[in-house]
Amino acid sequence: MTLQPQNEFSIPEETVRIARAVYPKGNTYMKMRDALGTIYQDQSFAHLFPSTGRPVEAPWRLALITVMQFMEELPDRQAADAVRGRIDWKYALVRRVARGDIPGATRKN
């Protein structure tokens, strides 16, 4: 596995729009992201990865997931569900909202 450092950390517009609609005043994770930006940088973890192999998930994102998981006392499976399904986690983790993430949304042809 190889690290491909990420340099773009802006939150996708659709994620921001939906997160602000769901949490108009924000919440802990959104406020944390807004105040601190990305807490971790990929370069901090670069020495842990070989230079060849298939790409890995951004280590800064995995570290932040671990912190958020600890804050909510979630087991691994529930933390994975939160990454997939919670808009506030997607906001903090700079993840794009997929059409299937929004209940009642339909796919445009």
N, CA, C and O atoms as a GROMACS GRO file, in nm:
protein
  436
    1MET      N    1   0.084  -0.118   0.000
    1MET     CA    2   0.000   0.000   0.000
    1MET      C    3   0.088   0.124   0.000
    1MET      O    4   0.192   0.129   0.066
    2THR      N    5   0.046   0.222  -0.075
    2THR     CA    6   0.125   0.344  -0.088
    2THR      C    7   0.040   0.466  -0.056
    2THR      O    8  -0.080   0.469  -0.080
    3LEU      N    9   0.106   0.566  -0.002
    3LEU     CA   10   0.037   0.690   0.034
    3LEU      C   11   0.047   0.788  -0.082
    3LEU      O   12   0.155   0.813  -0.135
    4GLN      N   13  -0.067   0.842  -0.120
    4GLN     CA   14  -0.071   0.948  -0.220
    4GLN      C   15  -0.124   1.072  -0.149
    4GLN      O   16  -0.244   1.093  -0.140
    5PRO      N   17  -0.030   1.154  -0.097
    5PRO     CA   18  -0.071   1.269  -0.014
    5PRO      C   19  -0.176   1.356  -0.083
    5PRO      O   20  -0.169   1.383  -0.203
    6GLN      N   21  -0.271   1.399  -0.004
    6GLN     CA   22  -0.380   1.482  -0.052
    6GLN      C   23  -0.347   1.627  -0.018
    6GLN      O   24  -0.304   1.658   0.093
    7ASN      N   25  -0.367   1.715  -0.114
    7ASN     CA   26  -0.340   1.856  -0.091
    7ASN      C   27  -0.465   1.941  -0.093
    7ASN      O   28  -0.462   2.057  -0.051
    8GLU      N   29  -0.575   1.887  -0.140
    8GLU     CA   30  -0.701   1.960  -0.149
    8GLU      C   31  -0.791   1.917  -0.034
    8GLU      O   32  -0.827   1.800  -0.021
    9PHE      N   33  -0.828   2.014   0.050
    9PHE     CA   34  -0.905   1.982   0.169
    9PHE      C   35  -1.035   2.060   0.178
    9PHE      O   36  -1.091   2.074   0.287
   10SER      N   37  -1.083   2.112   0.066
   10SER     CA   38  -1.208   2.187   0.071
   10SER      C   39  -1.326   2.089   0.070
   10SER      O   40  -1.322   1.986   0.002
   11ILE      N   41  -1.426   2.123   0.145
   11ILE     CA   42  -1.544   2.037   0.158
   11ILE      C   43  -1.628   2.054   0.032
   11ILE      O   44  -1.653   2.166  -0.011
   12PRO      N   45  -1.672   1.943  -0.029
   12PRO     CA   46  -1.756   1.955  -0.150
   12PRO      C   47  -1.880   2.041  -0.124
   12PRO      O   48  -1.942   2.032  -0.018
   13GLU      N   49  -1.916   2.124  -0.222
   13GLU     CA   50  -2.027   2.218  -0.206
   13GLU      C   51  -2.157   2.150  -0.166
   13GLU      O   52  -2.230   2.200  -0.080
   14GLU      N   53  -2.187   2.036  -0.227
   14GLU     CA   54  -2.311   1.964  -0.196
   14GLU      C   55  -2.312   1.918  -0.049
   14GLU      O   56  -2.415   1.923   0.017
   15THR      N   57  -2.198   1.873   0.000
   15THR     CA   58  -2.188   1.831   0.140
   15THR      C   59  -2.212   1.950   0.232
   15THR      O   60  -2.284   1.937   0.331
   16VAL      N   61  -2.153   2.064   0.200
   16VAL     CA   62  -2.172   2.185   0.282
   16VAL      C   63  -2.319   2.225   0.281
   16VAL      O   64  -2.376   2.252   0.387
   17ARG      N   65  -2.380   2.227   0.164
   17ARG     CA   66  -2.520   2.270   0.152
   17ARG      C   67  -2.612   2.182   0.235
   17ARG      O   68  -2.697   2.232   0.309
   18ILE      N   69  -2.596   2.051   0.223
   18ILE     CA   70  -2.682   1.958   0.295
   18ILE      C   71  -2.654   1.964   0.445
   18ILE      O   72  -2.748   1.965   0.525
   19ALA      N   73  -2.528   1.968   0.483
   19ALA     CA   74  -2.492   1.973   0.625
   19ALA      C   75  -2.549   2.098   0.691
   19ALA      O   76  -2.600   2.092   0.803
   20ARG      N   77  -2.540   2.212   0.622
   20ARG     CA   78  -2.593   2.337   0.678
   20ARG      C   79  -2.746   2.333   0.686
   20ARG      O   80  -2.804   2.394   0.776
   21ALA      N   81  -2.811   2.262   0.595
   21ALA     CA   82  -2.956   2.249   0.601
   21ALA      C   83  -2.997   2.160   0.718
   21ALA      O   84  -3.097   2.188   0.785
   22VAL      N   85  -2.922   2.054   0.742
   22VAL     CA   86  -2.954   1.960   0.850
   22VAL      C   87  -2.916   2.018   0.986
   22VAL      O   88  -2.989   2.002   1.084
   23TYR      N   89  -2.801   2.085   0.992
   23TYR     CA   90  -2.750   2.144   1.116
   23TYR      C   91  -2.727   2.293   1.095
   23TYR      O   92  -2.612   2.335   1.077
   24PRO      N   93  -2.833   2.375   1.097
   24PRO     CA   94  -2.816   2.519   1.069
   24PRO      C   95  -2.717   2.587   1.165
   24PRO      O   96  -2.647   2.681   1.125
   25LYS      N   97  -2.711   2.541   1.288
   25LYS     CA   98  -2.618   2.600   1.385
   25LYS      C   99  -2.487   2.521   1.391
   25LYS      O  100  -2.399   2.553   1.471
   26GLY      N  101  -2.475   2.420   1.307
   26GLY     CA  102  -2.358   2.334   1.312
   26GLY      C  103  -2.368   2.235   1.426
   26GLY      O  104  -2.468   2.230   1.497
   27ASN      N  105  -2.265   2.157   1.445
   27ASN     CA  106  -2.255   2.067   1.560
   27ASN      C  107  -2.107   2.053   1.593
   27ASN      O  108  -2.024   2.120   1.532
   28THR      N  109  -2.074   1.968   1.686
   28THR     CA  110  -1.936   1.956   1.732
   28THR      C  111  -1.839   1.931   1.618
   28THR      O  112  -1.736   1.998   1.609
   29TYR      N  113  -1.868   1.836   1.530
   29TYR     CA  114  -1.776   1.800   1.423
   29TYR      C  115  -1.764   1.909   1.317
   29TYR      O  116  -1.656   1.937   1.267
   30MET      N  117  -1.876   1.970   1.285
   30MET     CA  118  -1.873   2.077   1.186
   30MET      C  119  -1.798   2.199   1.240
   30MET      O  120  -1.719   2.261   1.169
   31LYS      N  121  -1.823   2.232   1.366
   31LYS     CA  122  -1.753   2.345   1.427
   31LYS      C  123  -1.604   2.316   1.439
   31LYS      O  124  -1.520   2.405   1.420
   32MET      N  125  -1.571   2.192   1.472
   32MET     CA  126  -1.430   2.152   1.482
   32MET      C  127  -1.363   2.169   1.346
   32MET      O  128  -1.254   2.225   1.338
   33ARG      N  129  -1.427   2.123   1.239
   33ARG     CA  130  -1.371   2.134   1.104
   33ARG      C  131  -1.357   2.280   1.063
   33ARG      O  132  -1.255   2.319   1.006
   34ASP      N  133  -1.460   2.360   1.093
   34ASP     CA  134  -1.456   2.502   1.055
   34ASP      C  135  -1.347   2.578   1.131
   34ASP      O  136  -1.280   2.664   1.074
   35ALA      N  137  -1.329   2.546   1.258
   35ALA     CA  138  -1.231   2.618   1.340
   35ALA      C  139  -1.088   2.571   1.316
   35ALA      O  140  -0.995   2.652   1.314
   36LEU      N  141  -1.070   2.440   1.298
   36LEU     CA  142  -0.935   2.385   1.292
   36LEU      C  143  -0.890   2.343   1.153
   36LEU      O  144  -0.772   2.317   1.131
   37GLY      N  145  -0.982   2.335   1.060
   37GLY     CA  146  -0.946   2.282   0.928
   37GLY      C  147  -0.916   2.135   0.941
   37GLY      O  148  -0.974   2.066   1.024
   38THR      N  149  -0.825   2.086   0.860
   38THR     CA  150  -0.784   1.947   0.874
   38THR      C  151  -0.679   1.942   0.985
   38THR      O  152  -0.576   2.008   0.977
   39ILE      N  153  -0.707   1.865   1.085
   39ILE     CA  154  -0.619   1.857   1.203
   39ILE      C  155  -0.490   1.786   1.170
   39ILE      O  156  -0.383   1.825   1.217
   40TYR      N  157  -0.500   1.684   1.089
   40TYR     CA  158  -0.383   1.603   1.053
   40TYR      C  159  -0.348   1.624   0.906
   40TYR      O  160  -0.436   1.654   0.826
   41GLN      N  161  -0.223   1.608   0.871
   41GLN     CA  162  -0.177   1.618   0.733
   41GLN      C  163  -0.118   1.483   0.692
   41GLN      O  164  -0.056   1.415   0.773
   42ASP      N  165  -0.138   1.444   0.567
   42ASP     CA  166  -0.085   1.317   0.517
   42ASP      C  167   0.066   1.306   0.535
   42ASP      O  168   0.118   1.197   0.562
   43GLN      N  169   0.136   1.417   0.520
   43GLN     CA  170   0.282   1.414   0.529
   43GLN      C  171   0.329   1.365   0.666
   43GLN      O  172   0.438   1.310   0.678
   44SER      N  173   0.248   1.384   0.768
   44SER     CA  174   0.284   1.336   0.903
   44SER      C  175   0.292   1.184   0.908
   44SER      O  176   0.357   1.128   0.997
   45PHE      N  177   0.227   1.117   0.814
   45PHE     CA  178   0.220   0.972   0.814
   45PHE      C  179   0.302   0.909   0.701
   45PHE      O  180   0.311   0.786   0.692
   46ALA      N  181   0.360   0.990   0.616
   46ALA     CA  182   0.426   0.941   0.494
   46ALA      C  183   0.535   0.838   0.523
   46ALA      O  184   0.552   0.743   0.447
   47HIS      N  185   0.608   0.856   0.632
   47HIS     CA  186   0.718   0.764   0.663
   47HIS      C  187   0.669   0.623   0.697
   47HIS      O  188   0.750   0.530   0.702
   48LEU      N  189   0.542   0.604   0.720
   48LEU     CA  190   0.487   0.475   0.757
   48LEU      C  191   0.450   0.388   0.636
   48LEU      O  192   0.416   0.271   0.652
   49PHE      N  193   0.458   0.444   0.515
   49PHE     CA  194   0.413   0.374   0.396
   49PHE      C  195   0.526   0.355   0.296
   49PHE      O  196   0.612   0.442   0.282
   50PRO      N  197   0.527   0.240   0.226
   50PRO     CA  198   0.626   0.219   0.119
   50PRO      C  199   0.591   0.308  -0.001
   50PRO      O  200   0.481   0.363  -0.008
   51SER      N  201   0.683   0.320  -0.092
   51SER     CA  202   0.661   0.407  -0.208
   51SER      C  203   0.586   0.338  -0.321
   51SER      O  204   0.548   0.403  -0.418
   52THR      N  205   0.564   0.207  -0.311
   52THR     CA  206   0.492   0.136  -0.416
   52THR      C  207   0.376   0.058  -0.355
   52THR      O  208   0.374   0.032  -0.234
   53GLY      N  209   0.282   0.022  -0.439
   53GLY     CA  210   0.166  -0.056  -0.394
   53GLY      C  211   0.037   0.017  -0.426
   53GLY      O  212   0.038   0.125  -0.485
   54ARG      N  213  -0.073  -0.043  -0.388
   54ARG     CA  214  -0.202   0.021  -0.417
   54ARG      C  215  -0.226   0.136  -0.318
   54ARG      O  216  -0.174   0.134  -0.207
   55PRO      N  217  -0.305   0.234  -0.358
   55PRO     CA  218  -0.330   0.351  -0.273
   55PRO      C  219  -0.407   0.315  -0.146
   55PRO      O  220  -0.486   0.221  -0.144
   56VAL      N  221  -0.384   0.391  -0.042
   56VAL     CA  222  -0.454   0.372   0.086
   56VAL      C  223  -0.547   0.491   0.109
   56VAL      O  224  -0.534   0.595   0.045
   57GLU      N  225  -0.641   0.473   0.200
   57GLU     CA  226  -0.726   0.584   0.244
   57GLU      C  227  -0.637   0.686   0.313
   57GLU      O  228  -0.537   0.649   0.375
   58ALA      N  229  -0.671   0.812   0.302
   58ALA     CA  230  -0.588   0.919   0.360
   58ALA      C  231  -0.571   0.895   0.511
   58ALA      O  232  -0.670   0.886   0.583
   59PRO      N  233  -0.447   0.885   0.558
   59PRO     CA  234  -0.423   0.859   0.700
   59PRO      C  235  -0.478   0.967   0.792
   59PRO      O  236  -0.520   0.937   0.904
   60TRP      N  237  -0.479   1.092   0.746
   60TRP     CA  238  -0.534   1.198   0.831
   60TRP      C  239  -0.682   1.172   0.858
   60TRP      O  240  -0.734   1.199   0.966
   61ARG      N  241  -0.751   1.117   0.755
   61ARG     CA  242  -0.894   1.088   0.768
   61ARG      C  243  -0.916   0.972   0.865
   61ARG      O  244  -1.007   0.976   0.948
   62LEU      N  245  -0.832   0.869   0.855
   62LEU     CA  246  -0.844   0.755   0.947
   62LEU      C  247  -0.817   0.797   1.092
   62LEU      O  248  -0.883   0.750   1.184
   63ALA      N  249  -0.718   0.885   1.110
   63ALA     CA  250  -0.688   0.933   1.245
   63ALA      C  251  -0.805   1.012   1.302
   63ALA      O  252  -0.840   0.997   1.420
   64LEU      N  253  -0.867   1.096   1.220
   64LEU     CA  254  -0.981   1.174   1.267
   64LEU      C  255  -1.102   1.086   1.295
   64LEU      O  256  -1.175   1.110   1.391
   65ILE      N  257  -1.122   0.984   1.214
   65ILE     CA  258  -1.231   0.888   1.241
   65ILE      C  259  -1.210   0.822   1.376
   65ILE      O  260  -1.305   0.804   1.452
   66THR      N  261  -1.086   0.787   1.407
   66THR     CA  262  -1.057   0.724   1.536
   66THR      C  263  -1.091   0.819   1.652
   66THR      O  264  -1.147   0.776   1.752
   67VAL      N  265  -1.058   0.946   1.637
   67VAL     CA  266  -1.090   1.045   1.741
   67VAL      C  267  -1.242   1.058   1.756
   67VAL      O  268  -1.293   1.058   1.868
   68MET      N  269  -1.313   1.069   1.645
   68MET     CA  270  -1.459   1.084   1.650
   68MET      C  271  -1.525   0.958   1.706
   68MET      O  272  -1.622   0.966   1.781
   69GLN      N  273  -1.471   0.843   1.671
   69GLN     CA  274  -1.522   0.716   1.723
   69GLN      C  275  -1.506   0.713   1.875
   69GLN      O  276  -1.597   0.671   1.946
   70PHE      N  277  -1.391   0.756   1.923
   70PHE     CA  278  -1.366   0.760   2.067
   70PHE      C  279  -1.460   0.858   2.136
   70PHE      O  280  -1.512   0.828   2.244
   71MET      N  281  -1.481   0.975   2.076
   71MET     CA  282  -1.569   1.076   2.136
   71MET      C  283  -1.711   1.023   2.158
   71MET      O  284  -1.777   1.058   2.255
   72GLU      N  285  -1.756   0.938   2.067
   72GLU     CA  286  -1.893   0.885   2.077
   72GLU      C  287  -1.899   0.744   2.134
   72GLU      O  288  -2.007   0.685   2.146
   73GLU      N  289  -1.783   0.691   2.170
   73GLU     CA  290  -1.776   0.556   2.225
   73GLU      C  291  -1.842   0.454   2.133
   73GLU      O  292  -1.923   0.372   2.178
   74LEU      N  293  -1.808   0.459   2.005
   74LEU     CA  294  -1.869   0.370   1.906
   74LEU      C  295  -1.780   0.249   1.880
   74LEU      O  296  -1.657   0.262   1.874
   75PRO      N  297  -1.840   0.132   1.864
   75PRO     CA  298  -1.762   0.018   1.816
   75PRO      C  299  -1.727   0.041   1.668
   75PRO      O  300  -1.784   0.129   1.604
   76ASP      N  301  -1.635  -0.037   1.617
   76ASP     CA  302  -1.586  -0.018   1.480
   76ASP      C  303  -1.697  -0.016   1.376
   76ASP      O  304  -1.698   0.070   1.288
   77ARG      N  305  -1.789  -0.110   1.385
   77ARG     CA  306  -1.894  -0.119   1.284
   77ARG      C  307  -1.982   0.006   1.284
   77ARG      O  308  -2.020   0.056   1.178
   78GLN      N  309  -2.015   0.057   1.402
   78GLN     CA  310  -2.098   0.178   1.409
   78GLN      C  311  -2.020   0.300   1.359
   78GLN      O  312  -2.079   0.390   1.299
   79ALA      N  313  -1.890   0.304   1.383
   79ALA     CA  314  -1.808   0.414   1.330
   79ALA      C  315  -1.807   0.408   1.178
   79ALA      O  316  -1.816   0.511   1.112
   80ALA      N  317  -1.794   0.288   1.121
   80ALA     CA  318  -1.798   0.273   0.975
   80ALA      C  319  -1.933   0.318   0.920
   80ALA      O  320  -1.938   0.383   0.815
   81ASP      N  321  -2.041   0.285   0.989
   81ASP     CA  322  -2.173   0.330   0.948
   81ASP      C  323  -2.183   0.483   0.954
   81ASP      O  324  -2.244   0.544   0.866
   82ALA      N  325  -2.124   0.543   1.055
   82ALA     CA  326  -2.127   0.689   1.069
   82ALA      C  327  -2.051   0.756   0.954
   82ALA      O  328  -2.095   0.859   0.902
   83VAL      N  329  -1.940   0.698   0.913
   83VAL     CA  330  -1.864   0.752   0.800
   83VAL      C  331  -1.948   0.747   0.673
   83VAL      O  332  -1.946   0.841   0.593
   84ARG      N  333  -2.022   0.640   0.655
   84ARG     CA  334  -2.105   0.624   0.535
   84ARG      C  335  -2.233   0.706   0.540
   84ARG      O  336  -2.279   0.754   0.436
   85GLY      N  337  -2.291   0.723   0.658
   85GLY     CA  338  -2.425   0.776   0.664
   85GLY      C  339  -2.449   0.910   0.732
   85GLY      O  340  -2.556   0.968   0.716
   86ARG      N  341  -2.354   0.959   0.806
   86ARG     CA  342  -2.379   1.083   0.881
   86ARG      C  343  -2.319   1.204   0.810
   86ARG      O  344  -2.199   1.208   0.782
   87ILE      N  345  -2.403   1.300   0.781
   87ILE     CA  346  -2.359   1.418   0.707
   87ILE      C  347  -2.257   1.499   0.786
   87ILE      O  348  -2.166   1.556   0.727
   88ASP      N  349  -2.270   1.504   0.919
   88ASP     CA  350  -2.172   1.580   0.998
   88ASP      C  351  -2.034   1.515   0.992
   88ASP      O  352  -1.932   1.585   0.992
   89TRP      N  353  -2.029   1.384   0.988
   89TRP     CA  354  -1.900   1.314   0.973
   89TRP      C  355  -1.844   1.338   0.833
   89TRP      O  356  -1.724   1.361   0.818
   90LYS      N  357  -1.929   1.333   0.731
   90LYS     CA  358  -1.882   1.359   0.595
   90LYS      C  359  -1.824   1.500   0.584
   90LYS      O  360  -1.723   1.521   0.518
   91TYR      N  361  -1.889   1.594   0.648
   91TYR     CA  362  -1.843   1.733   0.649
   91TYR      C  363  -1.703   1.741   0.711
   91TYR      O  364  -1.612   1.798   0.651
   92ALA      N  365  -1.686   1.684   0.829
   92ALA     CA  366  -1.557   1.690   0.898
   92ALA      C  367  -1.448   1.613   0.822
   92ALA      O  368  -1.331   1.651   0.826
   93LEU      N  369  -1.487   1.507   0.754
   93LEU     CA  370  -1.392   1.421   0.684
   93LEU      C  371  -1.371   1.461   0.538
   93LEU      O  372  -1.299   1.393   0.465
   94VAL      N  373  -1.435   1.571   0.495
   94VAL     CA  374  -1.422   1.622   0.358
   94VAL      C  375  -1.462   1.512   0.259
   94VAL      O  376  -1.388   1.480   0.166
   95ARG      N  377  -1.581   1.457   0.280
   95ARG     CA  378  -1.632   1.351   0.193
   95ARG      C  379  -1.748   1.405   0.110
   95ARG      O  380  -1.825   1.490   0.156
   96ARG      N  381  -1.760   1.355  -0.010
   96ARG     CA  382  -1.870   1.392  -0.099
   96ARG      C  383  -1.996   1.314  -0.058
   96ARG      O  384  -1.988   1.196  -0.024
   97VAL      N  385  -2.109   1.380  -0.062
   97VAL     CA  386  -2.237   1.315  -0.034
   97VAL      C  387  -2.282   1.246  -0.162
   97VAL      O  388  -2.289   1.308  -0.268
   98ALA      N  389  -2.312   1.117  -0.151
   98ALA     CA  390  -2.361   1.041  -0.265
   98ALA      C  391  -2.513   1.048  -0.269
   98ALA      O  392  -2.577   1.070  -0.166
   99ARG      N  393  -2.570   1.030  -0.385
   99ARG     CA  394  -2.715   1.036  -0.402
   99ARG      C  395  -2.785   0.941  -0.305
   99ARG      O  396  -2.890   0.975  -0.250
  100GLY      N  397  -2.730   0.822  -0.283
  100GLY     CA  398  -2.790   0.724  -0.195
  100GLY      C  399  -2.782   0.760  -0.047
  100GLY      O  400  -2.846   0.696   0.036
  101ASP      N  401  -2.703   0.863  -0.013
  101ASP     CA  402  -2.689   0.906   0.126
  101ASP      C  403  -2.807   0.988   0.175
  101ASP      O  404  -2.825   1.006   0.295
  102ILE      N  405  -2.888   1.036   0.082
  102ILE     CA  406  -2.998   1.126   0.117
  102ILE      C  407  -3.129   1.049   0.107
  102ILE      O  408  -3.170   1.012  -0.002
  103PRO      N  409  -3.195   1.025   0.221
  103PRO     CA  410  -3.321   0.951   0.217
  103PRO      C  411  -3.423   1.018   0.125
  103PRO      O  412  -3.443   1.140   0.132
  104GLY      N  413  -3.485   0.941   0.039
  104GLY     CA  414  -3.586   0.992  -0.051
  104GLY      C  415  -3.533   1.052  -0.180
  104GLY      O  416  -3.610   1.088  -0.268
  105ALA      N  417  -3.400   1.064  -0.191
  105ALA     CA  418  -3.342   1.119  -0.314
  105ALA      C  419  -3.349   1.016  -0.425
  105ALA      O  420  -3.334   0.896  -0.400
  106THR      N  421  -3.371   1.061  -0.544
  106THR     CA  422  -3.374   0.970  -0.658
  106THR      C  423  -3.262   1.006  -0.754
  106THR      O  424  -3.218   1.121  -0.760
  107ARG      N  425  -3.216   0.908  -0.826
  107ARG     CA  426  -3.106   0.928  -0.921
  107ARG      C  427  -3.162   0.988  -1.050
  107ARG      O  428  -3.264   0.942  -1.102
  108LYS      N  429  -3.094   1.089  -1.100
  108LYS     CA  430  -3.134   1.150  -1.228
  108LYS      C  431  -3.071   1.070  -1.340
  108LYS      O  432  -2.956   1.028  -1.331
  109ASN      N  433  -3.147   1.048  -1.446
  109ASN     CA  434  -3.094   0.975  -1.562
  109ASN      C  435  -3.028   1.068  -1.658
  109ASN      O  436  -2.978   1.024  -1.762
   0.00000   0.00000   0.00000
